[in-house]
């Protein structure tokens, strides 16, 4: 299975549907392509998308292209990860994290 295809991209226009309207938990990654830590965590998120396929969705939000959504959540540093279920933010994490730490975060809400 191609894990990169499991990671979806949302913007100000699609965020509501892809994240808030999702029927399962969503790990939303607020990032930009020019951010080194964002690229590093992106690889881990692609792996997690494959590991948690069918149980958790991974959605990336480019803060440069989606300023309204980033502002809505008060994103000031990137990468910022939000775990959202039923339209509510359950957890947030700012900065680089190991894959095992992210898996523990997800497992705590499944």
N, C-alpha and C positions, 0 to 999 in steps of 0.2 A: 504494500500500500504506500503510495506517495504521500509522505507526511506533510509536505509543503501545501498540498491541495486541501488539507484539513484545516489549515490556518486561514481564516477569512479576514477580509479587510473592511472596516467600516469607516464612514465619514459622517459629517454633521447630518447628512440626509438619510443615511441608512442605519445609524446607531440605534435608534429607537426600536427598529424591527429586529436587527441582528442580535442586539444585546438585551435590551429591556423586555422585548417580547419573546425571548427564547424560552423553550420549554424545559431546559436543563441549565445547570450552572454554567456561567461564562467567565473565563479568565480573560479580562480585557487588558491589553498591553498598550499603554500610551507611550509612544516612541517617535523618533525621527531617524531617517537613514544616515544622517551625519554624526550620530551619537554612537561612539564606540561601545560603551556598555549595553546600549540598546541592541546593537547587532549581536553582541555576545549572548545576551539572554534570549534573543530571537531563535538561535539554534536550539537552545534548551526547550523553548516553547514549542518548536516544531516537533521535537521528540515527545514531549508530553501530549501534544495533540494526537499523536499516534497511539501512545500508551493509554490514553483516556478516551479514545474514539467511542462515540455513542453515549458517553457519560458526562463529558464536559466539552464545551466548545471553547476554542481559542480564537479571539478576535483582536486584530491589531488596529490601533487608531493613530494615524500620523498627526501629531499635534500641530505641525505647521500647516497642514491641509484642513484640519478640523478644529479651529480655535474655539468655536462655541462649545463643543463637547468637552474639550480639555478644561475650559473655564468653568463649565457647569460642575465639574468634580474638583475644582481647585487644584488641578495639576500644575505644579510649579517646578518640579524636578522630574527628569526622565532617566531611566525608565521608571514608570509607575504602573504597578499591576493592581487591578481591582478584581476581586471575585464577586460576581453579581449573580443573584438567584432571585427569580420572581420580581425583578426590577429593583431589588434592594442590595446595597453594597454590604457584603458580609465581612470582607477583610480587604486590607490594602497593604501594599508593600512598595517601598521606594528603593531603587538601586538594584545592583546586581545581586542575584541569588543563585545558589546551587540548585541543580535539578532535584536533588533529594529534598531540599527545603520546600521547593514548590510542590512536590508530590505530597509531602506531609500536610501542607496547607490545603490542597485539594481533598486529600483523604479525610480530613477533619470535617468536611461538609458533604460527603457522599453517603 
